[in-house]
């Protein structure tokens, strides 16, 4: 940690959550790319959304570098007294009926070292892998509309579209697909 993940858009609707967590000021001060809204070009239609026109003071949005954003959130959790353990892999989860109650773990670099932790609540933060949903609960369901392929790339020196609010993402249809340029 931090580990590479493709960047992420943090929309204005996330601000109240980050304020409640006490981390908003740190996010705002970090220097992530601000977004004023979005520009859409879908078929023959073009339109834009300006966050300042949405009728609330939650107009700040950012494009974040995930490794930096994740580290910022992790460090904030630590500053609040959360015990963070890194460099381990969960081997298995123990259940009492259908409730997860403990996890057995091992160190990533030394599989001979490990332990067991008992808990009242478990948050599965394993991302798309969804360890609980896929390996234990077998409740993961994929919607057919999301069975697709995405390709992405970073570009240097590319000029902005010049449309939409400052820092706006663009969502544009193209023959047989769509693209999403993000500054």
Secondary structure, 3 states (H helix, E strand, C coil): CCCCCCCEEECHHHHHHHHHCCCHHHHHHHCCEEECEEEEEECCEEEEEEHHHHCCCCCCEEEECHHHHHHHHHHHHHHCCCCCCCCEEEEEEEEECCEEEEEEEEECCCCCCEEEEECCCCCCCCHHHCHHHHHHCCCCCCCHHHCCCCCCCCCCCCCCCCCCCCCCEEEEEECCEEECCCC
